[in-house]
Amino acid sequence: MKCVHILMLINLLLISCPAFGQAVLKIHNADMLRQNQFGGRTVYGNVDIEYDIYRVRCDSAVVNKDMSHAVLFRNIQFTDTSRTIFCDRATLSETRAGRLAYLSGNVRIIESDLIITGKEASINEINNRITVTDSVIARYYEHPSILFSDDLVYETQNNIISSRTLDSVLYIDSLRYYRLFTDIFTYDTEKKLLTLENRFRIRSGEFKNAVSVTPVFEPENICAVARSEDLASTAFFSADRGSFYFDPLNFSVSGKPNLTRITHTENDTIFFNSDRLTYNETEEKGVATGNVRLKNNQLILTSGKAAYYTDGTVRLYHDPLITYSHHEISGDSMRIKTSDTELFPEDATVFGNPVYTAVPYENTPEEKNILKGRLMDLWFLNKEISKIIVSKEAEALYFIREDEMSPSRASNYLLGDTVEIRFLDGAIESVLIKGGCEGIYYPEIIRMNALKKIKK
C-alpha cells in the first residue's frame, strides 16, 4: 500500500509541475521519476506526455528543467485526431521560431488509408511539415499503391505530399497496373491533384482476366501480381511535365508526350506523339495539339490537332493526313469512327477539299489514282479501304491494268455529282458515277495526260 501511495504522489507531482518560459511539454503520467541536480527529470514506464497537438507515449524520457526539451526512448507513439506516428527514438524541443521534433528508428506514420515509413523524420510545427527520409515507402490502401523515394515531405496544413528524390510509384486495380518513374512530384490529397514537374515515364499493363484486389490487398504485392498475370496489352507513356486530377480523371501533359501500346493478343503496336495532350473524363474527350502523329502498322494519322471521344470518334484538324499502305487522304478536317476493340477506322468523313491519292504499284510511282471533291466518305473492312464516295463536284482518275505485273493500258478521268469507288484487296473493283456524268478515256500511249486534267 505504501508503494501505491508513492506512485500516486509521483504522478501528482508530474502532472502539477509548473511550465516555465518556453515550456512545450506537459507530463500526464509515468511510473517512476528521477530528478537530477539541475532540475531535469527522467521518467520511466507508461510515460504519457502532451506535446503540441499530440499525445505522446513511450517507455522512458529525459526532460529538461523548463519542460522545453525532451528525449524519448522506445515504443514511442504520437497521436492526434487524425494521425498516429511511431518511432524508436525522438527529440522534442522549442526554438525561437517554434517547435521541432526529430524522430529516428522504424518511423511509421499512419493517417486513414495512408502509411508512410522511413528511418528518420522531423515534425516541424513552424511550417506544419513532416519530413521523412532514408528508404521512404508510402503505402495507400484505398486504391492499392506504393511509393519509393529517398525523402518525402508531408505538409499537414494543406495536405500536400511531395518529393524531389522519387524513385517509382506502383498502382493496381482489378483490370490493370501502372508504374510511374520520375524524380519530382507533388500530390494534393484533398484536390486529388498529382503534379509532375520534370520528365516522367509510365508503364502500364492491362490484364487478360480481372484480378482480385480486395480492401486488404498489400501494395507490396503489386509487382508479384503484375509478373504472374497474363497481359492483354502493355503501354509506355512519357512526357516532360504533367498534372493529373483523379475522380474524375482530368489530365494535361506537355513536352513531347509519347505513347507506345502493344496488344499482345493480336501482335499489334500503336505509336502516338504530339506536343501537348489533355483528357477530361467528364467530357469524355481527349485533345492532342501540335505535331500529332499516330501510327498503327501501315496506318498513319497526322494533323495539327486531334480530338478523341470515348465513343471511338476521332476528329482531326489543321492539315490532317491519313496514310495507309499505298493510300493517302487529306482535307481541311476529318471525322474517323474507330472500332470498339481497337484504334483502327471503321469509317471516316473528310470535310473541305478532300483528296484521295493512291500509288497501287511500286514499279510505276507516276501512275496515281486520284479522287477529289467537296465531301468524302470512306469505309474500311478487315483493315482495308472497301469503299469511297466523293460528292459535290467529284473528280476521279484511275489507271487500268490487267494485273500487278503488266503495265497499265489506259486511264480514265471521270466527273460527276457523286463518284463511288469500291475496292477489293486494295485495288479498284468498280466505279459508279451519279449526276452530271462526264468521262474521258486515255489509251495507253497518252494515258499520263489524265494527270494534267485532274490537276488543273
Secondary structure in CASP SS format (residue, H / E / C, confidence):
PFRMAT SS
TARGET T0000
AUTHOR 0000-0000-0000
METHOD secondary structure of the structure
MODEL  1
M C 1.00
K H 1.00
C H 1.00
V H 1.00
H H 1.00
I H 1.00
L H 1.00
M H 1.00
L H 1.00
I H 1.00
N H 1.00
L H 1.00
L H 1.00
L H 1.00
I H 1.00
S H 1.00
C C 1.00
P C 1.00
A C 1.00
F C 1.00
G C 1.00
Q C 1.00
A C 1.00
V C 1.00
L E 1.00
K E 1.00
I E 1.00
H E 1.00
N E 1.00
A C 1.00
D C 1.00
M E 1.00
L E 1.00
R E 1.00
Q E 1.00
N C 1.00
Q C 1.00
F C 1.00
G C 1.00
G C 1.00
R E 1.00
T E 1.00
V E 1.00
Y E 1.00
G E 1.00
N E 1.00
V E 1.00
D E 1.00
I E 1.00
E E 1.00
Y E 1.00
D C 1.00
I C 1.00
Y E 1.00
R E 1.00
V E 1.00
R E 1.00
C E 1.00
D E 1.00
S E 1.00
A E 1.00
V E 1.00
V E 1.00
N C 1.00
K C 1.00
D C 1.00
M C 1.00
S C 1.00
H E 1.00
A E 1.00
V E 1.00
L E 1.00
F E 1.00
R E 1.00
N E 1.00
I E 1.00
Q E 1.00
F E 1.00
T E 1.00
D C 1.00
T C 1.00
S C 1.00
R C 1.00
T E 1.00
I E 1.00
F E 1.00
C E 1.00
D E 1.00
R E 1.00
A E 1.00
T E 1.00
L E 1.00
S E 1.00
E E 1.00
T C 1.00
R C 1.00
A C 1.00
G C 1.00
R E 1.00
L E 1.00
A E 1.00
Y E 1.00
L E 1.00
S E 1.00
G E 1.00
N E 1.00
V E 1.00
R E 1.00
I E 1.00
I E 1.00
E E 1.00
S C 1.00
D C 1.00
L E 1.00
I E 1.00
I E 1.00
T E 1.00
G E 1.00
K E 1.00
E E 1.00
A E 1.00
S E 1.00
I E 1.00
N E 1.00
E C 1.00
I C 1.00
N C 1.00
N C 1.00
R E 1.00
I E 1.00
T E 1.00
V E 1.00
T E 1.00
D E 1.00
S E 1.00
V E 1.00
I E 1.00
A E 1.00
R E 1.00
Y E 1.00
Y C 1.00
E C 1.00
H C 1.00
P C 1.00
S E 1.00
I E 1.00
L E 1.00
F E 1.00
S E 1.00
D E 1.00
D E 1.00
L E 1.00
V E 1.00
Y E 1.00
E E 1.00
T C 1.00
Q C 1.00
N C 1.00
N C 1.00
I E 1.00
I E 1.00
S E 1.00
S E 1.00
R C 1.00
T C 1.00
L E 1.00
D E 1.00
S E 1.00
V E 1.00
L E 1.00
Y E 1.00
I E 1.00
D C 1.00
S C 1.00
L C 1.00
R E 1.00
Y E 1.00
Y E 1.00
R E 1.00
L E 1.00
F E 1.00
T C 1.00
D C 1.00
I C 1.00
F E 1.00
T E 1.00
Y E 1.00
D E 1.00
T C 1.00
E C 1.00
K C 1.00
K C 1.00
L E 1.00
L E 1.00
T E 1.00
L E 1.00
E C 1.00
N C 1.00
R C 1.00
F E 1.00
R E 1.00
I E 1.00
R E 1.00
S E 1.00
G E 1.00
E E 1.00
F E 1.00
K C 1.00
N C 1.00
A C 1.00
V C 1.00
S C 1.00
V C 1.00
T C 1.00
P C 1.00
V C 1.00
F C 1.00
E C 1.00
P H 1.00
E H 1.00
N H 1.00
I H 1.00
C H 1.00
A H 1.00
V H 1.00
A H 1.00
R H 1.00
S H 1.00
E C 1.00
D C 1.00
L E 1.00
A E 1.00
S E 1.00
T E 1.00
A E 1.00
F E 1.00
F E 1.00
S E 1.00
A E 1.00
D C 1.00
R E 1.00
G E 1.00
S E 1.00
F E 1.00
Y E 1.00
F C 1.00
D C 1.00
P C 1.00
L C 1.00
N E 1.00
F E 1.00
S E 1.00
V E 1.00
S E 1.00
G C 1.00
K C 1.00
P C 1.00
N E 1.00
L E 1.00
T E 1.00
R E 1.00
I E 1.00
T E 1.00
H C 1.00
T C 1.00
E C 1.00
N C 1.00
D E 1.00
T E 1.00
I E 1.00
F E 1.00
F E 1.00
N E 1.00
S C 1.00
D C 1.00
R E 1.00
L E 1.00
T E 1.00
Y E 1.00
N E 1.00
E C 1.00
T C 1.00
E C 1.00
E C 1.00
K E 1.00
G E 1.00
V E 1.00
A E 1.00
T E 1.00
G E 1.00
N E 1.00
V E 1.00
R E 1.00
L E 1.00
K E 1.00
N E 1.00
N C 1.00
Q C 1.00
L E 1.00
I E 1.00
L E 1.00
T E 1.00
S E 1.00
G E 1.00
K E 1.00
A E 1.00
A E 1.00
Y E 1.00
Y E 1.00
T C 1.00
D C 1.00
G C 1.00
T E 1.00
V E 1.00
R E 1.00
L E 1.00
Y E 1.00
H C 1.00
D C 1.00
P C 1.00
L E 1.00
I E 1.00
T E 1.00
Y E 1.00
S C 1.00
H C 1.00
H E 1.00
E E 1.00
I E 1.00
S E 1.00
G C 1.00
D C 1.00
S E 1.00
M E 1.00
R E 1.00
I E 1.00
K E 1.00
T E 1.00
S C 1.00
D C 1.00
T C 1.00
E C 1.00
L C 1.00
F C 1.00
P E 1.00
E E 1.00
D E 1.00
A E 1.00
T E 1.00
V E 1.00
F E 1.00
G C 1.00
N C 1.00
P C 1.00
V E 1.00
Y E 1.00
T E 1.00
A E 1.00
V C 1.00
P C 1.00
Y C 1.00
E C 1.00
N C 1.00
T C 1.00
P C 1.00
E C 1.00
E C 1.00
K C 1.00
N E 1.00
I E 1.00
L E 1.00
K E 1.00
G C 1.00
R C 1.00
L E 1.00
M E 1.00
D E 1.00
L E 1.00
W E 1.00
F E 1.00
L E 1.00
N C 1.00
K C 1.00
E E 1.00
I E 1.00
S E 1.00
K E 1.00
I E 1.00
I E 1.00
V E 1.00
S E 1.00
K E 1.00
E E 1.00
A E 1.00
E E 1.00
A E 1.00
L E 1.00
Y E 1.00
F E 1.00
I E 1.00
R C 1.00
E C 1.00
D C 1.00
E C 1.00
M C 1.00
S C 1.00
P C 1.00
S C 1.00
R C 1.00
A E 1.00
S E 1.00
N E 1.00
Y E 1.00
L E 1.00
L E 1.00
G E 1.00
D E 1.00
T E 1.00
V E 1.00
E E 1.00
I E 1.00
R E 1.00
F E 1.00
L E 1.00
D C 1.00
G C 1.00
A E 1.00
I E 1.00
E E 1.00
S E 1.00
V E 1.00
L E 1.00
I E 1.00
K E 1.00
G C 1.00
G C 1.00
C C 1.00
E E 1.00
G E 1.00
I E 1.00
Y E 1.00
Y E 1.00
P E 1.00
E H 1.00
I H 1.00
I H 1.00
R C 1.00
M C 1.00
N H 1.00
A H 1.00
L H 1.00
K H 1.00
K H 1.00
I H 1.00
K H 1.00
K C 1.00
END
